[in-house]
Amino acid sequence: MKKQARRLVALLIVSLACLPRIVEIDQDDRTGLILVWPWSSGFVEFVNSVTGGRVLISFKPVWKFSHFRAYTDDSTENYYTSGTYEWNGLLGTESESELRYCSIQGIRFKLGSFEQEVINGCLRARIVWPPF
């Protein structure tokens, strides 16, 4: 009986892990919901207004937004880190249920098949399901 209970719990965990994520997207005065799989990928892309360097930060919606990785030129990375730490090493450990980006120059946000450009405004993405 204990063996069956453990199998049932394991099956439940695997099933929950495969469920789609419900993500709420807020952009200034508009709000909507999208469905994405935990293995979907996403990114935010923008130009750093100080260095002029293009920055792309990728992520996945596993349980929370995680598996972050930044792609940019050396001078822009140095702008963020002051050369004191390895940026992707730190980003890779982050886990957030909400992402918020604002830009005057513009940002491009993509998650699964959803893609949005924002100029002179803000965008927020929040995983609302699963709630943990």
Backbone as CSV, one residue per row, in Angstrom:
resi,resn,N_x,N_y,N_z,CA_x,CA_y,CA_z,C_x,C_y,C_z
1,MET,0.813,-1.196,0.000,0.000,0.000,0.000,0.862,1.268,0.000
2,LYS,1.938,1.276,0.797,2.823,2.443,0.837,3.465,2.683,-0.520
3,LYS,3.800,1.604,-1.199,4.432,1.722,-2.510,3.470,2.380,-3.506
4,GLN,2.208,2.004,-3.453,1.210,2.604,-4.340,1.007,4.084,-4.017
5,ALA,1.013,4.421,-2.744,0.845,5.821,-2.338,2.011,6.663,-2.840
6,ARG,3.218,6.130,-2.739,4.391,6.863,-3.237,4.322,7.047,-4.747
7,ARG,3.870,6.026,-5.448,3.732,6.136,-6.905,2.686,7.183,-7.273
8,LEU,1.599,7.189,-6.516,0.546,8.167,-6.762,1.046,9.595,-6.527
9,VAL,1.797,9.798,-5.465,2.371,11.117,-5.176,3.352,11.515,-6.279
10,ALA,4.194,10.586,-6.702,5.154,10.869,-7.776,4.426,11.218,-9.074
11,LEU,3.372,10.487,-9.383,2.590,10.763,-10.587,1.934,12.140,-10.507
12,LEU,1.449,12.495,-9.333,0.838,13.805,-9.134,1.860,14.926,-9.343
13,ILE,3.052,14.749,-8.810,4.112,15.756,-8.961,4.497,15.920,-10.431
14,VAL,4.665,14.805,-11.133,5.021,14.867,-12.554,3.897,15.528,-13.350
15,SER,2.659,15.196,-13.025,1.518,15.800,-13.723,1.477,17.306,-13.521
16,LEU,1.691,17.755,-12.285,1.701,19.193,-12.008,2.830,19.896,-12.746
17,ALA,3.972,19.225,-12.840,5.126,19.827,-13.517,4.858,20.036,-15.004
18,CYS,3.998,19.210,-15.584,3.718,19.303,-17.016,2.558,20.234,-17.351
19,LEU,1.850,20.716,-16.348,0.726,21.611,-16.606,1.205,22.931,-17.192
20,PRO,0.382,23.509,-18.049,0.771,24.825,-18.565,0.752,25.876,-17.469
21,ARG,1.554,26.886,-17.650,1.611,28.013,-16.732,0.665,29.092,-17.252
22,ILE,-0.074,29.688,-16.336,-0.923,30.820,-16.699,-0.169,32.078,-16.291
23,VAL,0.064,32.942,-17.257,0.849,34.158,-17.022,-0.030,35.368,-17.332
24,GLU,-0.093,36.270,-16.379,-0.826,37.518,-16.565,0.135,38.558,-17.127
25,ILE,-0.277,39.205,-18.195,0.531,40.240,-18.829,-0.187,41.577,-18.665
26,ASP,0.477,42.529,-18.043,-0.047,43.895,-17.896,0.837,44.827,-18.700
27,GLN,0.213,45.610,-19.553,0.961,46.638,-20.278,0.177,47.933,-20.182
28,ASP,0.651,48.818,-19.323,0.003,50.100,-19.072,-1.481,49.899,-18.765
29,ASP,-2.385,50.135,-19.707,-3.816,50.040,-19.410,-4.462,48.744,-19.907
30,ARG,-3.666,47.775,-20.352,-4.209,46.510,-20.861,-3.715,45.345,-20.025
31,THR,-4.596,44.378,-19.783,-4.233,43.166,-19.047,-4.784,41.965,-19.802
32,GLY,-3.994,40.889,-19.847,-4.441,39.663,-20.489,-3.743,38.459,-19.890
33,LEU,-4.228,37.277,-20.245,-3.641,36.023,-19.777,-3.118,35.240,-20.965
34,ILE,-1.984,34.567,-20.765,-1.452,33.661,-21.779,-1.126,32.329,-21.113
35,LEU,-1.129,31.267,-21.902,-0.732,29.939,-21.436,0.610,29.593,-22.051
36,VAL,1.532,29.123,-21.230,2.833,28.672,-21.720,3.207,27.383,-21.005
37,TRP,4.018,26.584,-21.633,4.505,25.348,-21.021,5.731,25.649,-20.170
38,PRO,6.006,24.809,-19.176,7.181,25.065,-18.327,8.500,25.004,-19.104
39,TRP,8.523,24.335,-20.233,9.753,24.244,-21.025,9.799,25.322,-22.121
40,SER,8.802,26.192,-22.156,8.831,27.320,-23.095,10.007,28.231,-22.757
41,SER,10.378,29.043,-23.707,11.443,30.005,-23.423,10.919,31.414,-23.657
42,GLY,11.603,32.347,-23.052,11.230,33.741,-23.200,12.455,34.619,-23.141
43,PHE,12.264,35.876,-23.499,13.358,36.831,-23.373,12.798,38.239,-23.303
44,VAL,13.619,39.119,-22.790,13.370,40.557,-22.869,14.611,41.161,-23.526
45,GLU,14.392,42.085,-24.449,15.503,42.694,-25.183,15.323,44.207,-25.162
46,PHE,16.409,44.906,-24.918,16.364,46.367,-24.860,17.754,46.915,-25.127
47,VAL,17.834,48.227,-25.307,19.113,48.913,-25.481,19.392,49.681,-24.197
48,ASN,20.581,49.453,-23.627,20.975,50.182,-22.427,21.177,51.643,-22.812
49,SER,20.469,52.540,-22.140,20.504,53.955,-22.524,21.826,54.636,-22.195
50,VAL,22.626,54.060,-21.312,23.915,54.658,-20.954,25.008,54.214,-21.915
51,THR,25.118,52.894,-22.146,26.200,52.371,-22.986,25.814,52.270,-24.455
52,GLY,24.511,52.240,-24.739,24.062,52.043,-26.114,24.128,50.592,-26.543
53,GLY,24.521,49.703,-25.635,24.629,48.282,-25.958,23.293,47.569,-25.881
54,ARG,23.092,46.644,-26.805,21.876,45.836,-26.813,22.000,44.756,-25.737
55,VAL,20.918,44.531,-24.976,20.886,43.529,-23.909,19.732,42.574,-24.188
56,LEU,19.993,41.283,-24.124,18.954,40.269,-24.231,19.069,39.383,-22.999
57,ILE,17.979,39.235,-22.263,17.950,38.369,-21.086,16.937,37.270,-21.357
58,SER,17.410,36.027,-21.394,16.517,34.897,-21.641,16.118,34.252,-20.316
59,PHE,14.998,33.512,-20.340,14.494,32.858,-19.131,13.507,31.765,-19.516
60,LYS,13.099,30.978,-18.528,12.086,29.932,-18.700,11.078,30.029,-17.559
61,PRO,9.796,29.702,-17.825,8.773,29.738,-16.774,8.592,28.375,-16.107
62,VAL,9.621,27.843,-15.473,9.555,26.490,-14.918,8.510,26.441,-13.807
63,TRP,8.821,26.853,-12.599,7.819,27.064,-11.538,7.608,28.550,-11.395
64,LYS,8.711,29.248,-11.396,8.731,30.707,-11.461,9.579,31.033,-12.680
65,PHE,9.738,32.295,-12.992,10.666,32.665,-14.057,12.070,32.382,-13.528
66,SER,12.824,31.588,-14.259,14.157,31.186,-13.802,15.033,30.875,-15.011
67,HIS,16.214,30.325,-14.744,17.192,29.998,-15.794,17.546,31.247,-16.607
68,PHE,17.731,32.368,-15.915,18.062,33.626,-16.578,19.481,33.574,-17.135
69,ARG,19.650,34.201,-18.289,20.974,34.334,-18.902,20.971,35.626,-19.708
70,ALA,22.027,36.419,-19.544,22.131,37.705,-20.243,23.137,37.611,-21.383
71,TYR,22.819,38.301,-22.463,23.699,38.393,-23.625,23.875,39.872,-23.946
72,THR,25.107,40.338,-23.904,25.402,41.735,-24.213,26.897,41.876,-24.480
73,ASP,27.336,43.072,-24.783,28.763,43.311,-24.997,29.461,43.497,-23.646
74,ASP,30.784,43.437,-23.662,31.569,43.514,-22.421,31.378,44.833,-21.675
75,SER,31.326,45.946,-22.394,31.211,47.232,-21.695,29.845,47.385,-21.022
76,THR,28.798,46.854,-21.635,27.471,46.930,-21.013,27.397,46.002,-19.806
77,GLU,27.972,44.810,-19.907,28.005,43.918,-18.742,28.773,44.579,-17.603
78,ASN,29.875,45.222,-17.924,30.664,45.915,-16.904,29.868,47.064,-16.270
79,TYR,29.003,47.713,-17.053,28.148,48.772,-16.518,27.251,48.217,-15.399
80,TYR,26.697,47.022,-15.606,25.806,46.426,-14.609,26.552,45.839,-13.416
81,THR,27.728,45.282,-13.651,28.430,44.542,-12.588,29.629,45.280,-12.014
82,SER,30.061,46.348,-12.635,31.301,47.058,-12.271,32.502,46.117,-12.291
83,GLY,32.383,45.025,-13.018,33.473,44.065,-13.124,33.733,43.278,-11.856
84,THR,32.803,43.308,-10.903,33.049,42.652,-9.609,32.515,41.226,-9.520
85,TYR,31.668,40.805,-10.445,31.153,39.433,-10.408,30.754,39.002,-11.813
86,GLU,30.591,37.708,-11.961,30.199,37.135,-13.244,28.673,37.205,-13.331
87,TRP,28.164,38.026,-14.237,26.744,38.341,-14.318,25.872,37.108,-14.481
88,ASN,26.187,36.243,-15.439,25.349,35.072,-15.685,25.391,34.075,-14.542
89,GLY,26.496,34.033,-13.814,26.551,33.168,-12.637,25.522,33.571,-11.603
90,LEU,25.359,34.860,-11.401,24.375,35.364,-10.445,22.953,35.272,-11.001
91,LEU,22.772,35.652,-12.264,21.439,35.597,-12.869,20.877,34.178,-12.880
92,GLY,21.737,33.198,-13.110,21.294,31.806,-13.183,20.696,31.285,-11.894
93,THR,20.966,31.943,-10.779,20.422,31.494,-9.493,19.111,32.195,-9.142
94,GLU,18.725,33.195,-9.914,17.514,33.968,-9.616,16.249,33.190,-9.968
95,SER,15.181,33.461,-9.234,13.872,32.863,-9.468,12.819,33.886,-9.045
96,GLU,11.972,34.291,-9.975,10.996,35.352,-9.711,9.617,34.950,-10.229
97,SER,8.571,35.266,-9.496,7.214,34.999,-9.977,6.686,36.162,-10.820
98,GLU,7.391,37.294,-10.794,6.952,38.472,-11.537,8.147,39.168,-12.180
99,LEU,7.957,39.595,-13.417,8.961,40.385,-14.126,8.322,41.717,-14.491
100,ARG,9.071,42.799,-14.330,8.544,44.132,-14.647,9.642,44.916,-15.366
101,TYR,9.290,45.463,-16.522,10.241,46.241,-17.311,9.583,47.531,-17.778
102,CYS,10.308,48.620,-17.682,9.848,49.917,-18.180,10.946,50.499,-19.064
103,SER,10.536,51.216,-20.102,11.527,51.799,-20.995,10.927,52.951,-21.781
104,ILE,11.726,53.960,-21.992,11.338,55.058,-22.874,11.736,54.706,-24.304
105,GLN,12.937,54.107,-24.460,13.456,53.773,-25.789,12.777,52.559,-26.396
106,GLY,12.336,51.622,-25.576,11.644,50.444,-26.090,12.221,49.145,-25.573
107,ILE,11.333,48.197,-25.369,11.710,46.840,-24.997,10.906,45.873,-25.855
108,ARG,11.466,44.707,-26.046,10.763,43.626,-26.735,10.699,42.467,-25.767
109,PHE,9.500,41.950,-25.529,9.279,40.854,-24.584,8.656,39.701,-25.346
110,LYS,9.198,38.497,-25.144,8.648,37.304,-25.798,8.590,36.186,-24.780
111,LEU,7.462,35.484,-24.746,7.287,34.320,-23.883,6.412,33.329,-24.627
112,GLY,6.988,32.167,-24.975,6.257,31.218,-25.810,5.945,31.877,-27.142
113,SER,4.679,31.838,-27.559,4.298,32.465,-28.829,3.857,33.923,-28.656
114,PHE,3.779,34.390,-27.423,3.388,35.779,-27.159,4.593,36.692,-27.340
115,GLU,4.400,37.781,-28.075,5.482,38.757,-28.253,4.892,40.162,-28.216
116,GLN,5.573,41.057,-27.535,5.074,42.423,-27.386,6.238,43.404,-27.379
117,GLU,6.072,44.514,-28.084,7.029,45.619,-28.014,6.386,46.754,-27.239
118,VAL,7.164,47.390,-26.391,6.677,48.503,-25.577,7.637,49.670,-25.750
119,ILE,7.110,50.819,-26.118,7.904,52.043,-26.218,7.263,53.073,-25.298
120,ASN,8.091,53.689,-24.477,7.621,54.704,-23.532,6.510,54.154,-22.629
121,GLY,6.788,53.003,-22.017,5.800,52.393,-21.140,6.393,51.244,-20.353
122,CYS,5.505,50.491,-19.714,5.921,49.377,-18.862,5.187,48.101,-19.243
123,LEU,5.794,46.979,-18.929,5.196,45.668,-19.117,5.494,44.834,-17.883
124,ARG,4.475,44.105,-17.410,4.645,43.220,-16.259,4.128,41.851,-16.647
125,ALA,4.892,40.813,-16.321,4.474,39.426,-16.519,4.518,38.741,-15.161
126,ARG,3.408,38.068,-14.807,3.326,37.424,-13.496,2.724,36.039,-13.659
127,ILE,3.424,35.025,-13.147,2.887,33.665,-13.177,1.802,33.569,-12.112
128,VAL,0.569,33.293,-12.545,-0.536,33.180,-11.592,-0.920,31.725,-11.323
129,TRP,-0.497,30.800,-12.203,-0.715,29.377,-11.962,0.446,28.595,-12.513
130,PRO,1.035,27.689,-11.783,0.668,27.306,-10.428,1.068,28.385,-9.418
131,PRO,0.345,28.425,-8.301,0.542,29.517,-7.347,1.737,29.368,-6.417
132,PHE,2.601,28.382,-6.644,3.752,28.197,-5.741,5.046,28.415,-6.463
